[in-house]
Amino acid sequence: MGAEDPFALVVAGDHVRGGYVALLRRLGLPSAAFGRAMDAAAALNSTPPAVAILEVEDGGCGFLRELRDRYGPDIPAVLVSAERVTPADVVAGLLVGADDYAAETMDAEEFLARVRRLIERTKPARNATADLRRLSSLSSREREVLALTTEGLTQKQVATAMGISIKTVGAHMQNLLMKLGVHSRMEAVAIAARASSDAGQD
């Protein structure tokens, strides 16, 4: 897996961990799988998982709170359990922040369908969060260049509006493209437009 490749995070006991890894592979997701929450926590980096499957008996509830603190509320998370499957257990799991709660005896196809639906439902929120994070890395001058470009100004018009040279505008543009991880002005404008639209809907 590359540093930015989508992956699933699985924290579960030996008896089920391999099964979850195999199921998630059917969704095209490689897994970072651990038997203990503390090992998973030590291995995490800045890239959030596409989905987290956490076994209650292996510290899933506490680790879910840690994931939320680290990555925010948008990561799809499913708590799974072999024994704690009463309605009260499910409610408790949802209250600590799980998006879904599944018994380990659940049919594999139903489990996959739930996870697939959960990932698809949360994609826009995750993309919006990623856009805002990338935009926040821009300097004030880079933000100004991007804002004027988004308004439809040419590079020459941006330079005039900001009182700087066209060459300096070009340098700012190259820097912001690199920070946003895109290759063209149109892609950068799309990110800015999406972020503006999301902010307007809040």
C-alpha positions as CSV (number, residue, x, y, z in Angstrom):
1,M,0.0,0.0,0.0
2,G,1.2,3.5,-0.8
3,A,0.9,6.2,1.8
4,E,-2.3,7.6,0.3
5,D,-3.9,4.4,-1.0
6,P,-7.3,3.6,0.4
7,F,-7.2,0.9,3.0
8,A,-9.4,-0.7,5.7
9,L,-8.3,-0.8,9.4
10,V,-9.2,-4.0,11.1
11,V,-8.8,-4.6,14.8
12,A,-10.1,-8.0,15.8
13,G,-9.1,-11.3,17.4
14,D,-7.3,-14.1,15.6
15,H,-10.5,-16.1,15.1
16,V,-12.2,-13.5,12.9
17,R,-9.5,-11.1,11.7
18,G,-8.5,-13.1,8.6
19,G,-12.2,-13.4,7.6
20,Y,-12.7,-9.6,7.7
21,V,-9.5,-9.0,5.7
22,A,-10.8,-11.4,3.0
23,L,-14.2,-9.8,2.9
24,L,-12.8,-6.3,2.6
25,R,-10.5,-7.5,-0.2
26,R,-13.7,-8.2,-2.2
27,L,-14.4,-4.4,-2.0
28,G,-11.0,-3.7,-3.4
29,L,-9.6,-2.6,0.0
30,P,-6.3,-4.0,1.4
31,S,-6.3,-4.1,5.2
32,A,-4.1,-3.0,7.9
33,A,-5.0,-5.7,10.4
34,F,-4.1,-5.9,14.1
35,G,-5.1,-8.1,17.0
36,R,-4.8,-5.3,19.6
37,A,-6.0,-1.7,19.5
38,M,-2.6,-0.5,21.0
39,D,-0.7,-2.0,18.1
40,A,-3.1,-0.4,15.6
41,A,-2.7,3.0,17.3
42,A,1.1,2.8,17.1
43,A,1.0,2.0,13.4
44,L,-1.4,4.9,12.4
45,N,-0.2,7.8,10.3
46,S,-1.8,10.9,8.8
47,T,-3.8,8.9,6.3
48,P,-7.3,8.0,7.6
49,P,-8.6,4.5,6.8
50,A,-11.5,4.2,4.3
51,V,-13.3,2.2,6.9
52,A,-12.5,0.8,10.4
53,I,-13.8,-2.6,11.6
54,L,-13.3,-2.8,15.3
55,E,-14.1,-5.7,17.6
56,V,-15.7,-4.7,20.9
57,E,-13.9,-7.4,22.8
58,D,-10.5,-6.1,21.6
59,G,-10.9,-2.5,22.9
60,G,-12.9,-1.3,19.9
61,C,-15.0,1.2,21.7
62,G,-12.1,3.0,23.3
63,F,-10.1,2.9,20.1
64,L,-13.0,4.3,18.1
65,R,-12.9,7.4,20.3
66,E,-9.2,7.7,19.6
67,L,-9.8,7.4,15.8
68,R,-12.4,10.1,16.0
69,D,-10.0,12.4,18.0
70,R,-7.3,11.8,15.4
71,Y,-9.1,11.9,12.1
72,G,-12.5,13.6,12.8
73,P,-16.0,12.3,12.6
74,D,-16.1,11.3,9.0
75,I,-14.4,7.9,9.0
76,P,-16.8,5.1,8.5
77,A,-16.6,2.8,11.6
78,V,-18.2,-0.5,12.3
79,L,-18.1,-2.2,15.7
80,V,-18.4,-6.0,15.7
81,S,-18.9,-8.4,18.6
82,A,-19.2,-12.1,19.2
83,E,-21.0,-11.8,22.6
84,R,-22.2,-8.2,23.2
85,V,-25.1,-8.2,20.7
86,T,-28.1,-7.2,22.8
87,P,-30.1,-4.1,21.8
88,A,-28.5,-2.3,24.8
89,D,-25.0,-3.2,23.5
90,V,-25.8,-1.9,20.0
91,V,-27.2,1.3,21.4
92,A,-24.0,1.8,23.5
93,G,-21.8,1.2,20.5
94,L,-23.7,3.7,18.4
95,L,-23.5,6.3,21.2
96,V,-19.7,6.0,21.3
97,G,-19.6,7.0,17.7
98,A,-20.0,3.8,15.6
99,D,-21.8,4.1,12.2
100,D,-22.9,0.5,12.4
101,Y,-22.8,-2.4,14.8
102,A,-22.7,-6.0,13.7
103,A,-22.7,-9.4,15.3
104,E,-19.8,-11.6,14.2
105,T,-22.4,-14.2,13.1
106,M,-23.9,-11.9,10.6
107,D,-24.1,-13.2,7.0
108,A,-21.0,-12.2,5.1
109,E,-23.0,-10.8,2.2
110,E,-25.1,-8.6,4.5
111,F,-21.9,-7.4,6.3
112,L,-20.3,-6.5,2.9
113,A,-23.4,-4.7,1.8
114,R,-23.5,-2.6,5.0
115,V,-19.8,-1.7,4.7
116,R,-20.1,-0.8,1.0
117,R,-23.1,1.4,1.6
118,L,-21.4,3.0,4.6
119,I,-18.2,3.8,2.6
120,E,-20.3,5.3,-0.3
121,R,-22.4,7.3,2.0
122,T,-19.5,9.0,3.7
123,K,-17.3,9.6,0.7
124,P,-18.6,13.2,0.0
125,A,-18.0,14.2,3.6
126,R,-14.5,12.7,3.6
127,N,-13.7,14.4,0.3
128,A,-14.9,17.8,1.7
129,T,-12.8,17.3,4.8
130,A,-9.7,16.5,2.6
131,D,-10.4,19.6,0.4
132,L,-10.5,21.9,3.4
133,R,-7.4,20.4,4.9
134,R,-5.5,20.9,1.6
135,L,-6.8,24.5,1.2
136,S,-5.8,25.3,4.8
137,S,-2.2,24.6,3.8
138,L,-2.1,27.5,1.4
139,S,-0.5,30.8,2.2
140,S,-2.6,34.0,2.2
141,R,-1.2,35.0,-1.1
142,E,-1.8,31.6,-2.6
143,R,-5.4,31.7,-1.4
144,E,-5.8,35.1,-3.0
145,V,-4.5,33.9,-6.3
146,L,-6.8,30.9,-6.2
147,A,-9.8,33.0,-5.2
148,L,-9.3,35.4,-8.1
149,T,-8.7,32.6,-10.5
150,T,-11.9,30.9,-9.3
151,E,-13.7,34.2,-10.2
152,G,-12.5,33.7,-13.8
153,L,-9.6,36.2,-13.9
154,T,-6.7,35.4,-16.2
155,Q,-3.2,35.2,-14.9
156,K,-2.5,38.8,-16.2
157,Q,-5.7,40.1,-14.5
158,V,-4.7,38.4,-11.2
159,A,-1.3,40.1,-11.4
160,T,-2.9,43.5,-11.9
161,A,-5.5,43.0,-9.2
162,M,-2.8,41.9,-6.7
163,G,-0.2,44.5,-7.8
164,I,2.4,41.8,-8.5
165,S,4.2,40.5,-11.6
166,I,2.7,37.7,-13.8
167,K,5.8,35.7,-13.0
168,T,5.1,35.9,-9.3
169,V,1.5,34.9,-9.9
170,G,2.8,31.9,-11.9
171,A,5.1,31.0,-8.9
172,H,2.2,31.2,-6.5
173,M,0.1,29.0,-8.8
174,Q,2.7,26.3,-9.1
175,N,3.1,26.3,-5.3
176,L,-0.6,26.0,-4.6
177,L,-1.0,23.2,-7.3
178,M,1.7,21.2,-5.5
179,K,0.1,21.8,-2.1
180,L,-3.3,20.8,-3.4
181,G,-1.9,17.7,-5.1
182,V,-3.4,18.6,-8.5
183,H,-1.9,19.3,-12.0
184,S,-4.0,22.1,-13.5
185,R,-5.7,25.4,-12.6
186,M,-9.0,23.8,-13.4
187,E,-8.5,21.1,-10.8
188,A,-7.5,23.7,-8.2
189,V,-10.6,25.8,-9.0
190,A,-12.8,22.7,-8.7
191,I,-11.5,22.1,-5.2
192,A,-12.1,25.7,-4.2
193,A,-15.6,25.7,-5.7
194,R,-16.5,22.5,-3.8
195,A,-15.2,23.9,-0.5
196,S,-17.2,27.1,-1.1
197,S,-20.3,25.1,-1.9
198,D,-20.0,22.9,1.1
199,A,-19.5,26.0,3.4
200,G,-22.6,27.5,1.9
201,Q,-24.6,24.5,2.8
202,D,-23.6,24.5,6.5
